[in-house]
């Protein structure tokens, strides 16, 4: 599984990593899958399921 910080263009293996590296207002894209982690949200950002986006 992998998440992606849209504006930073970086890939992360954990959703929390993408959140920590996102700036307020960024978009974090998350691939479909099961993630076993606790996520702490402490800033405003958009989180999108990559499988729901039609390219």
N, C-alpha and C positions, 0 to 999 in steps of 0.2 A: 504494500500500500504506500501511497505517497500523497503528500499535499504540496501545493504550489502557491507561492506568493506572487500573484499576478503582476503587481507593479515592480517588485524587486527582481522578478524573473528567476527566482531560486527554487529548487526542489528540496523538500524536507521529508524525512521518513516518519515524522511525528507531526500531528496537527499542532501541538503546543509549540513546536519549533517554528512553524510558519506564523503563528500568532505572535510569538515573541519578537520575530523579525519584521512584522508588519508595522507600518505607521498608521496612525489614526486615519480612517477613511479608505484604507487599502482593501483589496478583495483577495480573499484566500480561497482557492479552488481545491476541493477535496475529491479524490478519486473514490469510487465505490469500494466498499470493503468493510471489514470489521476491525475497529481500532481498539486496542486494550490499553487505555490511558485515561487519566483524569485531566480534564482541560480546564484551565483557569482563564477566564476572560476578564480583562481589566482595561480594555480600550474599545472604541467603536471601530468595527470593520464589517465587511460583508463576507459571508461564507456561502459558497455555491458548490453544489454537487456537480462535478464535471460531467457525469453521465446524463444530466438533465439538459445540458447545453447542446443545441443543434448547430453544428458548424456548416 
